[in-house]
């Protein structure tokens, strides 16, 4: 069985096999798009509120060097790099950029609050980190701008 054929014996609702077969080729592109697209509003919000200037203090308080540069990189990561992940453009490089940001958020800012995001914990950033790990290894995929460019970076 290859990725495009659905084994109807394994389906919870076998009658939906036709729908599964039609939509399954798009499932990775959908997951990749959503991973990036859900993060983009965070970046847009940071741009609209001039967060980089305010975020510098939070980053410096956490003990990280070059806090002003890291603040602008955060805005870049959550807007441009996240949009690239969503579109599948320079997918692997963009995934690494956001992956690094999520690793820093998890280890530096959220670890002390535990797991659950409702208590400012790592849960939400960890989910992004895991999705970006998979995206990095798979690349843009069949339905990506990388594929149209015939080059994966």
MOCORZI-V716866 format. One record per residue. N is the residue number from 1. PSI is psi in whole degrees, -180 to 180 (* if undefined). Layout:
n=N psi=PSI
n=N psi=PSI
This chain:
n=1 psi=126
n=2 psi=-180
n=3 psi=-24
n=4 psi=-12
n=5 psi=134
n=6 psi=129
n=7 psi=103
n=8 psi=-22
n=9 psi=-19
n=10 psi=-4
n=11 psi=143
n=12 psi=-41
n=13 psi=91
n=14 psi=-28
n=15 psi=-19
n=16 psi=9
n=17 psi=-40
n=18 psi=-40
n=19 psi=-43
n=20 psi=-45
n=21 psi=-39
n=22 psi=-37
n=23 psi=-22
n=24 psi=-34
n=25 psi=-20
n=26 psi=-4
n=27 psi=-41
n=28 psi=-43
n=29 psi=-38
n=30 psi=-45
n=31 psi=-44
n=32 psi=-45
n=33 psi=-48
n=34 psi=-38
n=35 psi=-45
n=36 psi=-44
n=37 psi=-32
n=38 psi=-26
n=39 psi=-28
n=40 psi=-45
n=41 psi=-30
n=42 psi=-42
n=43 psi=-43
n=44 psi=-42
n=45 psi=-41
n=46 psi=-37
n=47 psi=-46
n=48 psi=-27
n=49 psi=9
n=50 psi=44
n=51 psi=-33
n=52 psi=-40
n=53 psi=-38
n=54 psi=-37
n=55 psi=-23
n=56 psi=-42
n=57 psi=-44
n=58 psi=-41
n=59 psi=-42
n=60 psi=-39
n=61 psi=-32
n=62 psi=-6
n=63 psi=12
n=64 psi=141
n=65 psi=165
n=66 psi=48
n=67 psi=-34
n=68 psi=-41
n=69 psi=-44
n=70 psi=-34
n=71 psi=-45
n=72 psi=-35
n=73 psi=-34
n=74 psi=-45
n=75 psi=-43
n=76 psi=-46
n=77 psi=-46
n=78 psi=-12
n=79 psi=-71
n=80 psi=-52
n=81 psi=-40
n=82 psi=-39
n=83 psi=-38
n=84 psi=-41
n=85 psi=-47
n=86 psi=-42
n=87 psi=-13
n=88 psi=37
n=89 psi=124
n=90 psi=45
n=91 psi=-50
n=92 psi=-44
n=93 psi=-44
n=94 psi=-40
n=95 psi=-39
n=96 psi=-41
n=97 psi=-50
n=98 psi=-36
n=99 psi=-45
n=100 psi=-44
n=101 psi=-45
n=102 psi=-36
n=103 psi=-41
n=104 psi=-44
n=105 psi=-46
n=106 psi=-51
n=107 psi=-36
n=108 psi=-42
n=109 psi=-33
n=110 psi=-18
n=111 psi=-41
n=112 psi=-16
n=113 psi=-1
n=114 psi=-157
n=115 psi=-49
n=116 psi=133
n=117 psi=-25
n=118 psi=-15
n=119 psi=26
n=120 psi=22
n=121 psi=-172
n=122 psi=-10
n=123 psi=-53
n=124 psi=-47
n=125 psi=-35
n=126 psi=-41
n=127 psi=-47
n=128 psi=-45
n=129 psi=-44
n=130 psi=-43
n=131 psi=-43
n=132 psi=-31
n=133 psi=-48
n=134 psi=-43
n=135 psi=-41
n=136 psi=-47
n=137 psi=-31
n=138 psi=-30
n=139 psi=-165
n=140 psi=-36
n=141 psi=-174
n=142 psi=-42
n=143 psi=76
n=144 psi=161
n=145 psi=-30
n=146 psi=-42
n=147 psi=-40
n=148 psi=-35
n=149 psi=-10
n=150 psi=34
n=151 psi=129
n=152 psi=122
n=153 psi=*
